[in-house]
Amino acid sequence: MHSEVVASRSADPRDSRDSRESVREPHRESRNGSSPHLDAVSLAIIEQLQQDGRRPYAAIGKAVGLSEAAVRQRVQKLLDQGVMQIVAVTDPLTVGFRRQAMVGINVEGDVESVADALTAMPECEYVVMTAGSFDLMVEIVCEDDDHLLEVINRRIRAVPGVRSTESFVYLKLKKQTYMWGTR
């Protein structure tokens, strides 16, 4: 699902648009484990792309005071560092995914090994280690209820270390945005 484009969902499942593009900042730590320095210009470029993931580099350059080539280099560096991804956000209903759920998972033993196993499952769109009632929260996107049951019952619960799960099936998605800026 990644080619710098990640299929996800629109804010309203009934939304008939085929896709919306956005920029997601997956984390502040680069792939090599260090935190990259983001100057004001890089932050401004990220904000421009969050507004429109297809905005031309020339237009971004004009807005931030750089040449098109300089913007292209900075965007590539931000992608290479893992600071951001440029993604297409799709409506799952239009591409055959009729069931979404958030699953809270309690783990015995090493939480990271369970998280790694879940990350490898294509239905798991979002895997986060948490503090609180659950050790992990996992967002699952499935074709239908039978597919959801198969993923939870036969695959997630079969992962060594999974002690229990609690599912929160989505009835309607009211808001989802990637426009939080760069603060």
N, C-alpha and C positions, 0 to 999 in steps of 0.2 A: 504494500500500500504506500510505500514511500518512493518517490522519484523527485523528491522535494515537493511532491503533491501527495497529500494524505486524505483519503476519503473519510469523511465524518458526517455530521448531520447539520441541517439548517435549524434555525430557531423554532420554526413551526413545522411539524411533520407534514402538514397539508400544503405547505409552501410549494408551488409548482416550479420554482426555478430549478434548473438542472444543477447549478453549483454556484457557490460564492467563493471568492478567493480571500484569503486572510494570511496573516503572518502569526505564527505561534512562537512564543519564547519558551522552549521547553524547560530551561533552567539557566541560572546565571553562571554555572560552572562549565568550563569548556570540556571537550572530550578527553583532554589529557589530565584533567583533574584540577587545573588552576583556574582562577577566575580571570577572564580576559578584561582588560581595561577598556571601558566604553566611554569615549569622549562625547561631547555634546553633538558633534556632527553625526557620529554613528547612531546615537540615540534618536536624532531627528530623522535619519534614514529609516530606522525601524518603525517609527511612528508613521512616516509616509506610507510604508508598505502595509502597515496594519490597517490603514484607511482603504487601501486598494492594492492588493497583491500583484496586480498587473500594471501598476503605474509605470510608465516608461522611465528609464534611467535619466533621460534628458530632463524630464519634468521634475524628477527628484533632485537632480543636480541644480536646477534653477531655484528650487525651494530651499536648498541647504547651502548653496554657494560653492558647488563643486562642478567639475566637468562631468560629462556622461561617463567617460572612461574611469574617472576617479570613483564615481558612485558604483560602477560595475565591479571594480576591484574591492571596494569596501563591502559590498553585498556578498561577494564570493568569500571574503575573509570571515564575515559573520556566519555564513553557512558552514564553512570549513571548521570554525571553532565550536560549532554546535550552539551558538547563541540564539539562533532562530531557524525556523523552517518556513518555507513559503508553501502554503497548502491550499487545496481546493476543498471547500466544505460542501458536501452534497446532502441532499435529503435522502435518508436511508430508505424511505418508502418507495421512492422512484427507482432505486437500484436493487430492490428485492429483499430488504431487511425490515421485517414487520415487527420485530420484538427487540426491545432494549431494556437492560436492567443494570442496576448497580448492585454488586454483591459484596457484603461485608464478610470477611474471612478471619477466623481465629486460628492461630498456628501454634503448634507445639514444636519447640526447637528453633532452628535457624529460619528467621523470617525472610532473609535475603534469598536463600535457595528456593523457597516457595515462590517468592516474587519473580525470580528468574524463570522458573518453570511456567508461570502464568504469562509472563511477557512473551514467551515463545508461541503462545496460542493465538492464532489470527483473530479469533472472536473477541479477545481482550484488547480493547481500544485504549484503556487507561488503567494503569496499575500504580498504586501509591501506597507506601508504608505509612501508617498512621499511629497516633497516640490516642488512646481512648478505648471505646467499646470493642473495636476491631483492630487487628494487626495490619490488615490490608483492606483497601477498597478497590474493587475492580469493576470497570464499566464493560459490559458485554453487549455486542450487537449481533443479533441472530436473525435467521430467515423467518422463524416462526416459534411457537411455544414448544414444539417437539425438539427443535434444534437447541433452544435454550435449556430444556430439561437434559438433553444429551450432554451439553457442555458442562452444566453444573454437576449432574449426578455421576456421569461416567468419566469425566476428565478432570474437573477441578477437585472434586472430592477424592479422586484417586491419587492426587499429588501427595507424595510422602510429606508428612508434617501438617497437613490440613486437618484441623480438629473439628471445625464446624463452619457452616455458611449461613448467611441470612440474605435473602434476595429482596430487592426493592424494584419491582417491575414498573417501568415508565408507562404512565397512562397518557401523558401529554407533556411535551417539552415546551415551556413557555419562554425561556430565554437562554441563549447561548451566544456568547460573544468572545472575541479575541482582541478586543479594543482597549485593553487595560493600560496602554501606553508603556512608558519606560521608567517612570518615577525615579 
